[in-house]
Amino acid sequence: MWLFDRDLWIEIFHTLGKNMFRTFLTMLGVIFAMVILVLLLGSANGMSNGFNKIFAGTASNSLFVWGQSTSEPYKGFERGRRIRYKIEDADILKKQIPEIEVLAPRIELGSHRSVVTVYRNGQTSGSAVYGDYPEIDEITKKKLVEGRFLNQTDIEHSKKVCVIGEETYKLLFDKGEKAIGQDIRINGVYFSVVGIYKPNNNINIDGENAVFIPFTTFQKAFNSGDRMGWMAIAVDPKTPVPLVEKQIKDILKHKYDIHPDDDRAIGSFDMSEIFNNITSFTMVLQGFSFFVGIFTLLAGVIAISNILLITVKERTKEIGVRRALGATPKIVKRQIVVEAIVLTAFAGLVGFAISVGILAIMNSMWGSGDDFPFANPMISIPQFVISFVLMVGLSVLIGLLPANRAVKVRPIEALREE
């Protein structure tokens, strides 16, 4: 097979090695183009991975629903009526909307975003206090530093236990002091600490200075009855969240006699909208990076074609001799095209190695932090294969131009060249 012809490769490397400086300059364009392509793709992937890291632990298909005040009078009720949900609403929604995977009723001590003074041995913290079910951890995951989170046994037996945030721990306990099993006091009621958490990412919905107690315990300890503050909901990934959101609002509007056109009475926040926007942004960024990189690579390959045209001109006599000795146009064309492929492939691999090193440095500088959306900025194997195949394909197409010029050389005219 001609590809394994030893003489062919000796001749190619001899030709490329005759003028090393020019060969290097020829390769420089492709090296630079490959560096740009890989850096752009790697950086786009790094940003996508960074956003995934920031949102890790938060259900991308989640939805939060709470009650507000009506803006339209309806069925004898005046405008400005406050909508207060009951725990039974959670059961109604789960029964009527099968697309709901997880529904966690929640309630907060005091008004929304208010702080409650928590006591322990003369030390205090102004913390948010939540009554929750264990299912909330499936929607907004907490990273436990020590101990455990709330469980179903806590709910069934209304246990006076709590999980506190890392900031709450610092305010109530001395550094290094054991908190698990210790009691804290909230509104005169004592709770035993069973866990300490910190937010799993920068999407800090509840904060680090918060106390979580079982929902049923909250009802009895603070006399909240069947009241529910708001709902955290996870939707079936195959179902669009806005569709379920509309169903929820329609059911609640019917139950609480809210005007069908009243958009203010029921507050909601669709977390999937943020995820979708970020996904679209990173996909556009990756596409743009690939588009710019390929055209940069094309410019580098064209530079190789121009240099090969000059080389063919300089090798006119050599080509004429080979033709006179019986070399067919196919053999001459093949050699020129293979030279283009060798130059492009080697330069591309060098550029890839350089860019991978740069990406590794970038990852060590910015990839380990939690504040900047950047992590593991490397290109995937499919991206590398597609880029490399396109690069080689372009080199073949561009190499045909000097190759066709070479086969047009007539042996008699070439031998007359001085």
C-alpha positions, 0 to 999 in steps of 0.5 A, a space after each residue: 500500500 502506498 501509504 506505507 511506502 518508505 521511499 515516499 515518506 523519506 522524500 516527504 520529510 526530506 522536502 520539508 526538512 530542506 528549509 526548516 525555517 520556512 516549514 516552521 513558519 508555515 506550521 505556525 499559522 495552523 498551530 495558532 489556529 488550533 490553539 485558538 480553536 481549543 481554547 475557545 471550545 475549552 473555555 466554553 465547556 469550562 463555563 458550562 461545567 462551572 454553571 453546572 457546579 454552581 447549580 449542583 444540588 438544586 433541581 433544575 426542574 423545580 418550582 416554588 409557589 407561595 400566596 400573595 394578595 389578590 389584585 382583583 375583587 371576585 365573588 364578593 371578596 374585596 381586592 387585597 385579600 391575603 391568600 394563605 395555603 393549608 397543608 391539605 393543598 399539597 395533597 390536592 395538588 399531588 393527586 390532581 397533577 401526576 407530573 409532580 414528582 416531589 412536593 415539599 410544604 414549607 413554613 417559616 417562623 415569623 414573616 417572610 425573610 424575618 429572623 428569629 432569636 435563637 439562644 444557647 448558653 447566653 449566646 444568640 443568633 438571628 436566624 431564619 427558622 423553617 418547618 420542613 419535610 425531608 423531601 426539601 433536600 431533594 429540591 435544594 440539597 444541603 451539604 452536611 458538615 456533620 450529623 444528618 438531615 431531617 428524616 421521616 421518623 422525625 416527621 411521624 413522631 414530631 421530634 424536637 430536633 433541628 439541623 442548623 446552618 454553618 453560620 448559626 453554629 459559629 454564632 451559638 457554639 465555640 470553635 471546635 465545640 461539639 454541636 450534635 446532641 446539644 440543645 438550642 432554644 427557639 421561642 422558649 422551645 428546646 430542640 436537639 441539634 442533629 446536623 450541621 449543613 452548608 449550602 451545596 452551591 452558590 444558589 443559596 435559597 435558605 442561607 447559612 444562618 438558618 434552622 430546620 425543624 420537622 414540619 409536624 414539630 413546627 405545627 405543635 411547637 409554634 401553634 401554626 395549625 394546618 397553615 402552610 407558607 409555601 411549596 417547593 416542587 420538583 416536576 417530571 423532567 419530561 414535562 415543561 415546568 410552565 405547564 405544571 405551574 399553570 395547572 397549579 395556579 388554576 387549581 389554587 385559584 378555583 379553591 380560594 375563589 381568586 379571579 381567573 385573570 388575577 396574576 398577583 394573588 399567587 406568587 411563583 418562581 420557575 427555576 427551570 427558566 434560569 437553567 434553560 437560559 444558561 443552557 442556551 447561552 452555553 450552547 450558543 457560546 460553544 457554537 460561536 467558539 467552534 465557528 470562529 475556531 474553524 475559520 481561523 483554522 481555515 486561514 492557517 491551512 490556506 497559508 500552507 497551500 500558499 507555501 506549497 505553491 511556492 515550493 512547487 514552483 521551486 521544485 519545477 525541475 525536480 518534478 520534471 525529472 520525476 515525470 520524465 522517469 515515469 512518475 504518473 500525475 497521480 503519484 506527483 499529486 499524491 505526494 503534494 497532498 500528503 505533504 499538506 496533510 503531514 504539515 497540517 496534522 503535525 502543526 495541529 497536534 502541537 497546537 492542541 498540546 499547547 492549548 491543553 497546557 494553557 487550559 490546565 493552567 487556567 483550571 488551576 487558577 480559576 477552576 477550584 473556586 465556587 464564586 466563578 462559573 469555570 471548571 474543567 475547561 477541556 474539550 471533549 473527545 468528539 469535539 477533538 475528533 471533529 476538529 481534527 478530521 475537519 482540519 485534515 479534510 481542509 488540508 486535503 482540499 487546500 493541498 489539491 491546489 498546489 498538487 494540480 499545479 504540479 501535475 501541469 508541469 511538462 517534463 520538457 519545459 521543466 528540464 529547461 528550467 535553470 
